[in-house]
Amino acid sequence: MWTVIYVSQSIETAKKLIDVLLTNKVISKLRRTNNCNESSCYEVLVPSTELETAQDLIFENELF
């Protein structure tokens, strides 16, 4: 099952996180949504088995 771990209004920030995850061999995918006020948001998803590793990488790379 895929789990959303990050939501951003900036595609650049979302792609930066995807790069960090892939560099650390964490499978991830990017999904565009329209859930933000009048603009698009980008969700970064990982398999639920990778959730803890992905969260650690977000904090280690100060992407919060």
C-alpha positions as CSV (number, residue, x, y, z in Angstrom):
1,M,0.0,0.0,0.0
2,W,1.3,3.5,-0.9
3,T,1.3,6.2,1.8
4,V,1.6,9.9,1.4
5,I,4.6,11.2,3.3
6,Y,4.9,14.8,2.0
7,V,2.7,17.4,0.4
8,S,4.1,20.5,-1.3
9,Q,2.9,23.3,-3.5
10,S,6.3,23.4,-5.1
11,I,7.2,20.8,-7.7
12,E,10.9,21.6,-7.1
13,T,10.7,20.7,-3.4
14,A,8.8,17.5,-4.2
15,K,11.3,16.5,-6.8
16,K,14.2,17.2,-4.3
17,L,12.6,14.8,-1.9
18,I,12.1,12.2,-4.6
19,D,15.8,12.5,-5.4
20,V,16.8,12.1,-1.8
21,L,14.6,9.0,-1.5
22,L,15.9,7.4,-4.7
23,T,19.5,8.1,-3.7
24,N,18.8,6.1,-0.5
25,K,17.1,3.3,-2.4
26,V,13.6,4.2,-1.2
27,I,10.9,3.5,-3.8
28,S,8.7,6.6,-4.3
29,K,6.3,8.3,-6.7
30,L,5.0,11.8,-7.2
31,R,1.3,12.6,-7.6
32,R,-0.3,15.9,-8.6
33,T,-3.5,16.8,-6.8
34,N,-5.9,19.7,-6.8
35,N,-6.5,19.7,-3.0
36,C,-4.8,22.9,-2.3
37,N,-6.6,26.3,-2.3
38,E,-6.8,27.3,-6.0
39,S,-3.5,25.7,-6.9
40,S,-2.0,22.3,-7.4
41,C,-0.2,20.3,-4.8
42,Y,2.3,17.5,-5.2
43,E,2.2,14.4,-3.0
44,V,5.2,12.2,-2.5
45,L,4.2,8.6,-1.8
46,V,6.2,5.6,-0.6
47,P,5.3,2.0,0.2
48,S,4.1,1.7,3.7
49,T,7.0,-0.6,4.4
50,E,9.4,2.3,3.7
51,L,7.5,4.9,5.7
52,E,9.9,5.1,8.7
53,T,13.0,5.3,6.5
54,A,11.4,8.0,4.4
55,Q,10.4,10.0,7.4
56,D,14.0,9.8,8.8
57,L,15.3,11.1,5.5
58,I,12.9,14.0,5.5
59,F,14.2,15.1,8.9
60,E,17.9,14.4,8.1
61,N,17.7,16.5,5.0
62,E,15.6,19.3,6.7
63,L,12.8,19.0,4.1
64,F,10.0,19.7,6.6
